[in-house]
Amino acid sequence: MKPQDAPRDHGDSDNMTSEQSLLGNGYINGFSRDDKVVSKTDFQYATASETGLDGPNQILQTDVDATSKAEGRVRIKINSEDVDKFQPMSVPGLLMKIAKQCPNQIALVSRAGVDGRKTTYTYRQYETEVRVVAKAFIKLGLKRHHSVCILGFNCPQWFISDLAAIYAGGFAVGIYTTNSPEACQHCADSSRANIIVVEDAKQLEKILQIKKNLPHLKAIIQFEGIPKEKDVLSWADVLDIGRAESDDRLDSVLRSIGANECCTLVYTSGTVGHPKAVMLSHDNLLHDSACIVKTIHLKDECEVVVSFLPLSHVAAQVVDIFMCMTAAATVYFADKNALKGSLVKTLTEARPTAFLGVPRVWEKIYEKMQDVARSNGPIKTWIANWAKAQGLYYNMNKMNGVDYKHWGYLIAKWLVFNKVKSTLGLDRCKIFVTAAAPLSTEIKRYFMSLDIPIMEAYGMSECSGAHTLSSNERYRLGSVGPVMKGLGTKLDNPDDTGEGEICMGGRHVFMGYLDVPDKTKETKDDNGWLHSGDLGRIDVDGFLYVTGRIKELIITAGGENIPPVQIEHTLLSELKVLSNAVLIGDMKKYLTVLVTLKTEMDSETGAPLDTLASETKEWARSIGSKSETVTDVLRTQDPCIYKEIEDAIQRANTHAISNAQRMQKFRILPHDFSVPTGELGPTLKVRRNVIYKVYADLIEDMYK
């Protein structure tokens, strides 16, 4: 998620100026209108090493821009006119540099152990332990361009295993803790895993079930507790092995590493077929990280971040591991129940200066704050409403370039905003970010009214995390932000309204999909542009708006192309007690929608309960319903609740731009969406393919 330089294959013809070509062909250059537009020829390839033994920051010889081979390399294009250009560097090269420059800066702070104590690592200790574990990995049989798979919740051992795999010349591969044994097997087998690192006995059991099917596997490590299986190593065992080894073999591997070869594999969500392994190079990850640091103005040795999002996801990796390393930041680790309610406890302890949350995290905070607000008396409610009006007015003006701190805003900040932020542990936070899925404008307005303007980031695994990123100086409601400086955006095949497929260019664009050359060629074209599959438009100020997804477009039986997300959000904004809405209608005569009601959640498992949430019950009483559970609603076909949903759909339909975009029928699902029940992925994105399959009979019933 960061800035610096990037390639620009603008495709301009000889008789056009660079700017005419960029804008006329649907490109945006990522700079303000006052900046010089970089032409097609204004880049140079990074100079390759002649020996290939000058690592770890060398560029290895190659003449290709994409690869699907494990041992492959790609050229690095450096923007020759970018004064601040980020020089290619490897992950080991960066960590060595930071450990030397900031040896005593705190890098990692673990969550409390069973004894209540936390373990801290300075950057010098961090790099030292990475080297020790890397030596152990080599001793245990990790080969160049083979992988170390990591299966566990965020902790220092996760970071150290990831970086040690890279130091040792292998690939770091995160596996979601929610994966089945079969899904773990696919990741481990396709990445040729020599070593698998698991957190505990629960995750170990998955690997023991598939161990016989992994021909490359040489060692299993359990980093929490003492493993009971005789052939499984503990973390202490690994440290002992590494300390007993000399540095010779590790140093030899480090000399062979190049910044333009793969160091990390990130597996896609796999909505169709098996997940693909996205090959990310050292330069991909570090360039994107540098771009993020620069865009949001992080200061060296000053920042604090809380790690709690799944590290198997690219956003968590690039922010928690690589961005923090780039800025010599301190990382605190949340406990395993962070997404079930304990996150605020870690936030109040760490008091982060930057915070990234997926939309569901912001929604949960919003819901809790709404519960608190409902218990306020009339005086507190009046003060809160007055303060929020000041906060919204100030931040809306700031968004439009007017940064004027009116006395009302200053009083509201002292009286309300500072206390709210302190309660959430966000009193030191300078930048609030959401990513991975859309966050409703209503919720963004709410937080903006509390002086917590949430910045949008947009990207994907194939661009190392972030491509666009709002900052406190440049943001727009509804936009995912401007493209970060040094990166390129193109709208492919734009229609007459300017909407086209979002394509990305830059040094952050992935190398290719491991062992899948045909999909690599489909996604990364011959000029290096990454085709996102998302539809978007760009305004005159360079802000990108994501308007739909090509693959998620509903094509009705009448041939009408309909983007579902906007319609779903419109419905949810009309009735706040609906937690999810999923539009149906592909190859159908008309649109229908599946909805869920907000319910209580199991604090241990995160699974939805049958009991309606307190706000849902309160709403139900207000409309004359006696239902206490979803089962009550469905069993009685509760006329009060069904009528309110029907009315909300009719109100949403007034925003439809054609009859084809009007919802005709709906069904209430038997429970809310969650990770345990399968409708949400690990980063809490809605998994449409799962919903279509699980509720196929219910969907079919709406079209009888």
N, C-alpha and C positions, 0 to 999 in steps of 0.2 A: 504494500500500500504506500509507495513513496515516489519522490521526484528525482529528476536529474536529466540525463540525455537519452535519446532514442533514435532509431532509424526512421527515415521518412521516404518511402517510395511513393512520391506524389503522382507520378505518372503524367507530368505536365508535358504538353507538346511544345516544340521549340519556339513557336511564334506566340506563346502566351507568357505573361509574367507569372512568377511563382504564386502571387496572391490570387490572381484570376483563376489559376488552375486549382488551387486549394479550395477556394470557396465555390467556384463553378462546378466542380466535380463532387461536391458534397463532403469535402474534407474540412476539418477544423484543426488548426495547428497546435492548440494547447497553450498559446500565449495570448496576452491581451492584444487588442487591435493596435496598440502603440508599439508592440514588439516587432522586431524584424522577423519576417517569415523565412523559414529555412527552406532552401530549394532542394530539389532531388539530389543534387551532387554534393550537398554540404554535409557529408559524413565521410568518415574514413574507417577502414577496417583496422581493428587493433592488431598491432604487430605480433606475429607468432614467434614462439621460441624456436631456435634452430636445433636445440638438442633435446628438448622435451624433458630435461632434468633440472630445470631452473625453478621448480615449484617453491611454494604452492601458488604464487600469484601470476604464474606464467599463462600465456595463451598458447594452446596446442594447435599444431598445424591442421588445417582443414580448408576445404573450398565449398562447403555446403552451409545452408541456412536452416535446415531442418534435418532431423534424424529420428529413427525409431529403434536404433540399435543401442544396446546397453553401454557399449564402449564408444559410442559416437560422440562427435564434437560438432559445434556450430561456430560460425564466424560471429564476431562481435562488432557491430557498427557503432561508432562513437560520433556523436554530433560535433563536428569540428569547430562550430562557432559558439558553443556553450562555454562561457568563461568558467563556470563552476563544474565542468564535466567531471563525472564520477569515474575515476580510473578503475578498470577491471581489477577485482580482487577475489580471492577465494575465501570461503568461510573460515578455514584455519588461519589464513593470513589476517583476517579481521580480528578474530578472537585473540590471537597472539599480540596484535597491535594494541588492542584495548587493555589487555592484561598488563602490558608494559607501561602504557600511558597512565592507567588508573588502577594500579595494583591493589589499593586498599578500599576502593569503592565497593559497596555492598552490591552484589549481583543478584543473589537469590535468597529468599527467606521462605523456608518450608512452613507448612501448616504444623500445628502443635502435634507432637507424638503422643503415645499413650502416657508418657510421664509429664505431659503438659508443656514440654520444652520445644522450642523451635531451633532448627539448624540454619545458620547463615553461611553464605559463601562470598568471599570477596572475589573480584575478577581474577586475581592471581590464583586463588584456591580453585576457582571454577575451571580455569584453563588447565591447571595442574591435574585435576581429577579427570577432565576430558582426556588428557594424554594417557593417564594411567589406564582408563577403561579402553581407550583405543588400542593400547599395547595388548591388553587382555583379549580384545576381539580378534586381533591378528593371531595371537597364540592359539585361540580356540578355533581358528580356521576360516575367518572372514577373508574372502578373496576380493580382489579388485572387481568393481562393477557387480557385485552380489550385494544382498541386502541384510540389514538388521531390522526386523519388524518389532514394533513397540505397541504393547496392548495394555493400557492402564490409564488412570486418571492423572491429571496434571500434577507434577511434582519435580523436584530437582533431578531425580534419577531419569525422568523422561527426557529432560533437556540434555543431560549429560550423555545418555545413550544415543540420542539423535546426533549430537555433535561428534561423539566418539566414532560413530559409524562413518561419518564424513571424513574425519581425520585419518581413519584407517583405509580410505580409498573406496569405501562401499557406498551404498544408498541407505539413507534413513527413510523408513516407511512407517507411518502411523496407521494403526488399525483401530476402528471405532470399538469402544468397549461394549456397544450394543450388538456387534456383529455376531452372527451364528457361527458355529464351527466351520460350516461349509464356506461362508463368506471369508472367514479367516484363512482357510485353505487356499482360496483363489488368490488372495493378496500375497501370501507367503510363497506359493508355488510359482506364480507368474513373475515375481521379483527375484526368484532364485535365492530365497532366504537361507543364509548359513547360520544365523543366530536369531532367536526370538526372545524378546524381553517381555515378561508379563508382570503385572502388579501383585497378584495374590492367587490363592488357591482356586478361586472362582474362574479367573481368566486362564489359569494354568490348565484346568480341566478341559477347556475347549481345545487347547493345543495338543494335549495328550490323546484326545479322540482322533486327531487327524495326523499325528506325528508320522505314522507309517506311510502316509501319502506324500511326504515332503522329502524327495530324494537328496536335496542339497543341505538339509538341516544337520548341523553339527553340535549345536549347544542350545539349551534353554536356560534362561536366567529368571529367577523370581526376586524382585527387588524389595518386596515388603514381607517381613517375617522370615521364618526359617522353613524352607521347603521340606516336605515330608517324603517326596519322591527322591530316590537315591541318585538319579542321574541329572537332577535339576540343581543348578548352582544358585547360591544366595548372592546378594550384592556384595557382602563381605568377601566371599570366595573370589569374585571377579576382581575386587581391589587387590587382594593378595596376589593373584596371578599377574596383574599388571605391574605391581611394584617389584615383582621378582624379575621382570624383563628389562633388558637394556633398551636404550632409545634407538639403537641402530636400525632395526627393521622399520620402526615407525618413521624415522627421519628419511629413510629410503623411499617409503611410500609417499610422504609429503613432497619430496622432490619431484615426483612423477605427476602430481595433481595439477590440473589446469582449471582456470576460472571458467572456461567455456565447455566443460563437460558436466554431466549430470551428477548431482549430489543428493537429490531428494526426489522421491516418488510420492505423488498425492493421488489417491484413487478417487475417481469421480463417483457420483451417487449411483450410477448404474441403473437409470430408469428403464433402459432398454438393454437387455443382455447383461453380461458381466461388466463390472466397473472397469474403466480403462485407467492405466497408470500414466499420469501426467509427469513427464520428465522435466524437472526444473534444474537449471544449472546454478553454480555458485553465483554467476553474474546476474542471472534472472532474479534471484532472491535478494541479493544485496543491493542491486540497483533499485528495485521496488522499495526496499526498506529505506534507502537513502532518500528516495522521492517523498515518502511519507514524513520522515523526520523534517525535511525541508518545508513541506507544504504546511504543516501544523506548528512549525517553529519550536520543535523540542530542543531543549538545551542540554548539552553534555553534562553528565554526572548530577543532574538535577531532578530527573523524572522518576515517578513511581507508577507501576502498573500492576493490576491484579490479574492473574492467570486463572481462568475458570472455564472458558469455552473449549470444546474438544480440540485437542492438538492434532488430531488426524485431519482436521479441516485447515485449509491453506490460510484463512484469515487469522486464526489463532497462532499458527506457526510464524507467519511473517511479522505479526505484531509482537507476540510474547517473546519469541526467541531472537529474531533477526533485527527488528526495529529497536528492541531494547538493547541489544548488543551494540548496534550502530551508535546509539546515544549514550552508552554506558549507564543505562537506567537500572533501577532496582525492581525486581519482580517478586511480588508476594503470591503465594499459592493458596487458593481457596480450598475448602474441604469438599468432599464428594457430594454433599447436599446443596451445593451452591445454587443450582437451578431449581431446587425444591424449597428454598426459603432462607438458607443460611448465608447467602451472599453478602447481605448488608453487614453482618457481623465482621466479615473479613474487610469489607470496605471501610468500616469505622476504625479498624485496627491499622490498616495500611494508609488510608487517606490518599488515594491515588491522585496523580496530577493529570492523567489521561485515562479515559474509560471507554472501552468498546463493548457494546452489548448488541446481541441480535434482537430483532423486533419483539420476540416473545418476552425477553428480559425487561424491556422498557414497558411492555404491556402489563406485566405482572407488577412492576413498581407502581404504575399508574393505577391499577385496580386496588392495590393496598392503600394508596394515598386517598383514593375515592372513599374507601371504607372509613378511614380516619376522618375525612371531611364530613361524612354523614353524621358522625357522633359529636361534632362541634355545636356549641350553642349559637344563638343568633348573633351575639356580638363578635365572636371569633369568625363566624361565617362572613359577616359584613366586612371585617378587616381583611380576611383572606381574599374575598372577591375584589375589594378595592386594590389590594396589592397586586393581584394577578392582572388586573386591568393596566396597572402601571408597567408591569413587566412585559406584557404583550405589546403595549404601545412602544416602549423603548426598543425592544428587540425587532419589531417589525420595521421601525425606522432605521435601526442599525443595518438590517438586511438590505435596505434601500439606500445605504450610504450616508445616513444621518446618525452620527454617534453622539447624541446629545443627552447627557445625564440630567434630566429634569429633577427638581427637588422631590417630586412625588415618587420617582423611581428610587432615589437615594434613601428616602424614609422607608419605602417598602423593602428595600434590600436589607436595611438594618433590622427592621421589625419582623420580616417574614422569610425572605429568601435565604439569608445566612443561616437561619435556624433550620430550615428544611434541608439545605445542603449538608449541614453538620450532622443532622439525624441520619442522613443517607450515607455519611462518610465521604461526601463529595465536596467538602468545603475548600479543598485545595485544587480541585479539578479545573483545568484550564480548557479542556477540549472533551466534548461528549460526542461519541460516534455511534451510528447504527450501520449495520451491513448485513449481507447474506440474503435479505428478502425485504420487500417493501414494508415501511412503517406508515400507518395512516396519518394523514395530515392533521386530523383532529388531535391525536396524541402528541404530535410534534408541537402543535399550537399550545396544548396544555403545558408541556414542559417549558416552552418558550415563555409562557406567562409566569413561570416560577424562576425565570432567569437561568434556565438550563436549555439553551438552544442546542438541539441535537443535529450534528453534522452527518451528512450521508456519504457513504463510500460505495463505490460500485466496481465490481471486477469479477473474476472467476479463477478457478484453479489454474487455468491455462495462461493467465497473465500474472501469476505469482501472488495474487491477492487483490490488490487495488489498482484501478486504472484512473478513476475519477475520485476526488475527495474534496468535500467542502471544508472551508476553514472559517474561523471566527470573523474573518474579514470578507469572505466571499461565500455566501450561501443563499439559496432560494427554496422556499417551500415547494414541494413537488418535484424538485430536481435532485439528481444524484450527485450534483456538483460539477465543477469544471474539470477537464482533464488535467492531470498533474503536469507541471512544466517539464518539457523535454520528451513527452510522450505524444503519440499521434492518434487521432480519431478520424475515421471515415464512415460516412453513411452510404452503404452499398445499395444500388438500385433504388434511389429515393423516388417516392411518388410525387404527385403534383402538390402535395401539402408539405413536402420536405421530409417525410418520414421514410426511413430506410433501415437496413440491417446495420447494427453497430459493429464496426470493425476496429480493431486496436493494433497499433504499431508501436514498437519500442523494444528496448533491451530486456524488458520484463516478460516478453512473449515467450512461451515455452519452447522447448526443443522439439517435442513431438510426443506421441503416445508410444510407450514401450511395446515393441513388437507388433504394432498395428499401423503399418505404413499407409494403408488406404484411408483410414480415418484421420491420420495426420495430414494427408494431402487435402482432405475435405475441409479441415478446420483451419489450417495454416496455408495460405495460398502461396504462389510462386514468388510474390513480392514481399512475403513476410507478414502479411496482414492476418490477424486472428479474427475469424468470423464467429461472433458470439452467439448467433441464433436469436438475439434480442432485437426488437424493433425500438427505434428511438428517433428523437429529433433534437436539434441544437438551436438554442435561441441566439439572438444577435450579440449577447454578452458572453457566449461560449459555454453556457450551462447545458448539460446533457439531461434529457428527460427520457426515461425508459417507458415506452408506451405499450409494450406487449412482448410476447415471445412467439417466434415463428412456429416452433414445434408445439406450443400450447394454444395456438390459434384454434378456435372452434370453427369448423367449416360445416355449416348446416346443410341439410338435404337440398336446400334451394341455392347452395353455392355462396352464401354470405360468409365472409371472413369476420370473426368476432373475437376480440381479445378479452378473455374472461376476467382478468385481475381487476380492471377498473370497475366493471359491473359488480363484482363481489364486494369491493370496498365501498361502493355506493350503498349497497344493501346493508352492510354492517354499520355504516354511519347513521342509517335510519333507525336502527334498533340496537341499542347498546348491550342488551342481554344476550345477543347472538355472539358466540365466540368465533365461529367459522362459517363460511359460506363457500360452497364449491359448485360452480356453474357446470351444467351438463348440456349437451346438444350436438356433439360431433356426429355428423351424418343423420341428424334427426330433423323432424319437421319444425320443431320449436324448442325454445330453451326451457330448462327446468333447473332447480337448485336444491342441493342438500344443505341443511343447516344444523348447527349444534347450539345448544343452550349452555351458558356458563354454569359450571358445577363446581363443587368442592373437589380438591385433588388429594390423593393419598400422600402425606408428607414423607413417607418412607420410600415408596416406589415411584411416585410421580404419576401414577395411573389415575384416571378420572373416577370419581365416585358418582353414585346415582343421585345423591343429594344436591339439590339446586344451591348455587352460591347465594350468599346472603343478599347481594344486590338483586339477584334474579327473583328470590322469594319476595323481597320488598316490592319489586315491580309487579309480580304476580298478584299480590294482595291488592295493589292499587287499581288493578283492572278487574277485580272480582274473582280471581282464581284461587282455589284452595289447594292446588298441587304443591307438594313438598319435594317430589323427586321427578326425574325424567320418566321413570316408569309410570308414575301417576298421569303425567301429561299424555303419554302414548296410549295407556290403557283406556283412558276416558275420552281420548281425542279432544282434550280440554278446549271447549269452544272459545273461551276468553283468550287463551294463548294463541290458538290457531288463527283467530281473527286478527290479532295484533300483528302476527307475522305476515298474514295476507295483506294487511293495510300497508306494512312497511315495504313489501314487494311492489305494491301499486305506486307508492311514493317514489321508490327507486326507478320504476319504469318511466316516470315522467322525464327522467334524464336521458332516456334512450334516444339515440339519433335515428333509429329506424324501427319498424315493427319487429324486424327479425331479432333485435336486441332486447326485446321485452321478455321477461320471465313469465311463464304461464302457470307452472305448478311448483310445489315444493314438498319435501319430506323432512321431518325432524329425525335425526339419527339417534340411536339409543344411548350414546355417550359422547362426551367431548373428545377431541383429538389429543393424542399424547404420543410420546416415544414408545412406552411399553406396549401400547395397543397398535402401533405400527403406522398410524396416519401421519406422524411427524418424523422427519429424519433427525439425526443427531444434533444438527444446528437449528432444529425446530421449524424447518421448512415443511410445507404441506406436500405430501407425496401423493400426487394425483393418481398415478397408476395404481397404487395400493387401494385408494378409495374407490376407484372405478371397479376394481376386481372384487373387493370385499362387499360392496353394496350393489352389485350387479342386478340382483333380483329387485331391489327397491327402485333402482333406476328404471328398469324395464317396466315396472308397475306404473310409472308415470306416463308411459307411452302406449299403454293398452288402449 
